Amino acid sequence: MPMKPAFATITGMLLMGCTAMPTTPPPHEPAPPPPAADRQEDTCGAQRVQAHVGEKYSEALGEALEQTSGAQALRVMRPGYAYTLEYRAERLNVRLDEDGVITAIGCG
């Protein structure tokens, strides 16, 4: 009979050792906020060619957009095509709809 109280005490002590001790998480610095559209620099010159939104895209217009904007590269984005998510601030992105009309012009 004396074994039962000792067994209960040892079991209780073992179970107490298995419980997690509450800890305070280490302090950390918050992540920087993502760049907002209004804070991004217009590195590709997209603001200079916004008047062309709504026009039908052509290769000649694409060359003019690239030259007028001063962008280092031009990417025409058509619906249904896959594009890299790599952001390049100096690249001018020209988004088209199904009819080839420019819907948006921006950097990236």
C-alpha positions as CSV (number, residue, x, y, z in Angstrom):
1,M,0.0,0.0,0.0
2,P,2.8,2.5,0.6
3,M,3.7,2.2,-3.1
4,K,0.5,3.9,-4.3
5,P,1.1,7.3,-2.7
6,A,4.7,7.2,-3.9
7,F,3.7,6.2,-7.4
8,A,1.1,9.0,-7.5
9,T,3.6,11.6,-6.3
10,I,6.2,10.5,-8.9
11,T,3.6,10.4,-11.6
12,G,2.4,13.9,-10.7
13,M,6.0,15.2,-10.7
14,L,6.7,13.7,-14.1
15,L,3.5,15.2,-15.6
16,M,4.4,18.6,-14.1
17,G,7.8,18.4,-15.9
18,C,6.0,17.8,-19.3
19,T,3.8,20.9,-19.1
20,A,5.1,23.8,-21.1
21,M,6.3,26.8,-19.1
22,P,4.8,30.1,-20.2
23,T,7.4,32.1,-21.9
24,T,7.5,35.7,-23.2
25,P,8.3,35.8,-26.9
26,P,11.6,37.6,-27.7
27,P,11.2,41.2,-28.8
28,H,11.4,41.7,-32.6
29,E,11.2,44.6,-34.9
30,P,8.1,45.0,-37.0
31,A,8.3,44.3,-40.7
32,P,8.6,47.4,-42.8
33,P,5.4,48.4,-44.5
34,P,5.0,47.5,-48.2
35,P,5.6,50.3,-50.6
36,A,2.3,52.2,-51.3
37,A,1.4,53.1,-54.9
38,D,1.6,56.8,-54.1
39,R,5.0,56.5,-52.5
40,Q,6.7,54.6,-55.3
41,E,9.0,56.5,-57.5
42,D,8.0,56.9,-61.1
43,T,11.4,55.4,-62.2
44,C,10.0,54.1,-65.6
45,G,8.3,57.4,-66.5
46,A,4.8,56.0,-66.5
47,Q,3.2,59.3,-65.5
48,R,4.5,60.9,-68.7
49,V,2.4,58.5,-70.9
50,Q,-0.8,58.1,-69.0
51,A,-2.7,60.0,-71.7
52,H,-2.4,56.9,-73.9
53,V,-4.6,54.8,-71.6
54,G,-7.7,53.9,-73.6
55,E,-5.9,53.9,-77.0
56,K,-5.6,50.8,-79.2
57,Y,-2.0,49.4,-78.8
58,S,0.3,49.0,-81.8
59,E,4.0,48.3,-82.1
60,A,4.6,51.8,-83.2
61,L,2.7,53.2,-80.1
62,G,4.8,50.8,-77.9
63,E,8.0,52.2,-79.2
64,A,6.7,55.8,-78.7
65,L,5.6,54.9,-75.1
66,E,9.1,53.5,-74.3
67,Q,10.9,56.5,-75.8
68,T,8.6,59.2,-74.3
69,S,8.6,57.6,-70.8
70,G,12.4,57.0,-70.8
71,A,11.9,53.4,-69.5
72,Q,14.7,51.0,-69.9
73,A,12.4,48.2,-71.0
74,L,8.8,47.8,-72.2
75,R,6.5,44.9,-71.3
76,V,3.1,44.5,-73.0
77,M,0.8,42.4,-70.8
78,R,-2.1,40.7,-72.6
79,P,-5.0,38.9,-70.9
80,G,-4.4,35.1,-70.6
81,Y,-0.6,35.2,-70.7
82,A,1.7,34.4,-67.9
83,Y,4.2,37.0,-66.7
84,T,7.0,36.9,-64.1
85,L,6.2,38.6,-60.8
86,E,9.7,40.1,-60.7
87,Y,9.4,43.8,-60.0
88,R,11.7,46.0,-62.1
89,A,11.2,49.7,-61.4
90,E,12.7,50.8,-64.7
91,R,10.4,48.6,-66.8
92,L,7.2,50.1,-68.3
93,N,4.2,47.7,-68.1
94,V,1.5,48.3,-70.6
95,R,-1.7,46.3,-69.8
96,L,-4.1,45.5,-72.6
97,D,-7.7,44.2,-72.6
98,E,-9.0,41.5,-75.0
99,D,-9.4,44.0,-77.8
100,G,-5.9,45.3,-77.5
101,V,-6.9,48.6,-75.8
102,I,-4.5,50.0,-73.2
103,T,-6.2,49.7,-69.8
104,A,-3.2,50.7,-67.5
105,I,0.4,51.9,-67.7
106,G,2.7,51.5,-64.8
107,C,6.2,50.6,-63.6
108,G,7.2,47.1,-62.8
